[in-house]
Amino acid sequence: MSDAALDPVLPLSRSLLHLLMALQEGERHGYAVMKWVEDHTDGVVRMGPGTLYTTIQRAETLGLIVESDERAPSEEDQRQRKYYDLTPLGLSALRAEVERWGAFVDRARATLSRGG
């Protein structure tokens, strides 16, 4: 994916980054995204429903995620839930953002190791 295609979506907000990270493992519904974020940040980050669904709407508008095909509710889950999945643009944006953060962390570590 070209850098120009990513210009309108980068840098990702923290909530978009967490959403895309949760979805890169496979499609999920909103509550599963909230649980993934909480579990993978050791409870430091908690996305409430307002933040989550605003972020989902923004990600859909930007073309980063799509609602996946409808599913029939299982016996365990009698409510119909919407599932979301990454688009190729969403995966490219996630990769680019992780690279950007990795470079930042590398520079920060180098600065700290020099005592600055």
Secondary structure by P-SEA (a helix, b strand, c coil): cccccccccccccaaaaaaaaaaccccccaaaaaaaaaaaacccccccaaaaaaaaaaaaaacccccccccccccccccbbbbbbbcaaaaaaaaaaaaaaaaaaaaaaaaaaacc
